[in-house]
Amino acid sequence: MYGTTRSYIPVDLCAKHGVSTEDVYRGNSTEALRNAVHEVASAAMAHLNTARGMRERIAAKCSRRVLSISRRSPYDRVRAVNADP
């Protein structure tokens, strides 16, 4: 997706880690960008773990599709590439 001007990394996290918008939009993988991506992925994993913990209580009310989301772990994929977008 080179050339896109949309970033899904929150601006405050970019500032916190010193990520330049040029690096994001050019697709340059920097240590700062990997750190920001890791923080986003870690927060997402925490949310998934919370959902997994509630699975039994909400199973009767949710469809299989919703429950299947809580079984997958995109964080494992992010971790596998060392948070390199």
C-alpha angles and dihedrals in degrees: 000000000000113000097032119131097206122102126188093196110099114250092231091057091048089053092045092054097036095246113167118221088225091061091049095050094042092048093240110163109220132168089248092053092047089051092051092047090048091053092051091047092048091053090048090051091052089053091049091050090052090051091048090052091054095045096103094048094051101032094100092053100043134073122241090254093061092046092048090059090062091053096057121079115207087172088071089059092048091048091048092061093041092251090297108154 
